[in-house]
């Protein structure tokens, strides 16, 4: 699609096609690519105007990126016809740590002077399942919890298996877990449920539905269980790096700012994203970019068309940007 847009822009220069014409062509492409259908002409007009505003902001940002003034590129995705506030209420989650119990079994603090590789990617080691799409449901907490459990189960058995996010969505809302289905939750509470419940079903037996339904857990379909939950020492990126290298994919809470919505590629740097937690993701590695420096390799749950095929590289060793090392956990299996 980027090639088409670049071609249209070039034709516009040669033939005098206006920026408005290019936006119109991009709007039509967007509707086809993301299968957008609107209930009325009025709604479509509203979405079109929002798309135009978002696309103009994307283009301005990307000019700065091309000039080396930004660390990452933005792009059109399934959210480009949404207002930031609307996107936040739909895709991000209400995370209140005062709701969390202190039911942590172990606190992990890496031994001093632990040597780790300069980079690691658990995807190439086989510990990460395919990127999933949470849909119009604030269930990121469940995908983050499942992701770290899938990684631990792989490291134990050397078999990679997708586990049921829907199982967590449906069954971990009762006390004492108190997750809120599509309205938010915590990976910690989800893993507590798995630990106390005796396991979690496999994805194929309990597929994702993008909405909370009645609990249908079946012990005959358990794919993994949890014996204990480990929380990392807080606000320590070095500790998170050691845990990621040694222990595998780690569930983390972050603050996803407005620019996070339209991320396409590069190392995400945003000084405004060090606020409250509103999103849960999975750290699956780390590395170094020759242009922008150290980064965390993070798996999101917004489908493979978002970001770098469903992933984002977030700035590392940059004052705990987006609070990525402030609340990190993984299970023992």
Protein Blocks (a to p, Z undefined) as FASTA:
>chain_A
ZZmmmmmmmmmmmnopafklmmmmmmmmmmmmnopacfbfklmmmmmmmmmmmmmmmmmm
mmmmmnopafbdcdddfklmccfklmmmmmmccddfklpcckbfbdcdddehiacdfbdc
fklnopaccdddebjadfklmmmmmmmmmmmmmmmnopacdddfklmmmmmmpcfklpgh
jnoccfklmmmmmmmnopacdfklmccehiacddfbdfklccbdcfbdcdddehilklmm
mmmmmnopcdddddddfklmmocbdcdddfklmccdfbdcddfbdcddfknopadddddf
ebjkgcjehiacddehihhgghlmmoccdddZZ
